[in-house]
Amino acid sequence: ATGKVSEHIISATFKSGSMRDSALDTVNGSALGTVDNNPVSHYYLGSWDSGGFNPLGSNGLTFEFDEAYDMQMFAFQEVQAESPNYGYIRVRYWDENGATAEIPQSKMSFQLRRDAQGRIYYMVHFKEKIKAKKLQFGVARSVASNVVTISEINFYYYDSIEDDIMALYEDDLHSVLRSDVTQKTIDELRARINTKDPLS
């Protein structure tokens, strides 16, 4: 089945590799099948590293959005779980003025997770939000073995709720509430957590 490209993504490209089982990608270098909400279509690279371990350069996948968005995380999955797992990632982004920056490893986390059905996916979380018009990333296996496949990628709008919760505390261990925090403050945050994001 042909998928439908996620909203707000105007292009998805790559320099090396190929797309497989993707009806949306008829032009070489197009990777729309990684954001088409169809887990069968996928990007394939016959190497263990698409720029996650070695320098990113022009490797990996690059996505352009219809405007610059605040974001702090994105997630992706493989067409099927492979071994070894991905252990490295590099991320670069362009802001609304075209200025580019690579996010330092110390400023992001990269975790393997499982959904309710036990399927593996990977979550990338930046310690600070970015404003990105374009985003590029490459991944690498934890050891130099196997190939790179990516079937679906989801980008998430920035939500200040996490920062707002952390700001309730006066210590880095998040064990002591600030003196000005009231039950009303906590109740308001709880209500935000339980309210569905209209952009979701």
Salt bridges, closest charged atoms under 4 A:
GLU7 OE1 - HIS8 NE2 3.77
GLU64 OE2 - LYS133 NZ 2.90
ASP66 OD2 - HIS8 ND1 2.98
ASP70 OD2 - LYS129 NZ 3.86
ASP70 OD1 - LYS131 NZ 3.70
GLU78 OE1 - ARG141 NH2 2.68
GLU102 OE2 - ARG90 NH1 3.46
GLU102 OE1 - ARG92 NH2 3.79
ASP115 OD2 - ARG119 NE 2.77
ASP159 OD1 - ARG192 NH2 3.68
GLU162 OE1 - HIS125 NE2 3.15
ASP164 OD2 - ARG192 NH1 2.75
ASP180 OD1 - ARG178 NE 2.88
ASP187 OD1 - ARG190 NH1 3.32
GLU188 OE2 - LYS184 NZ 2.55
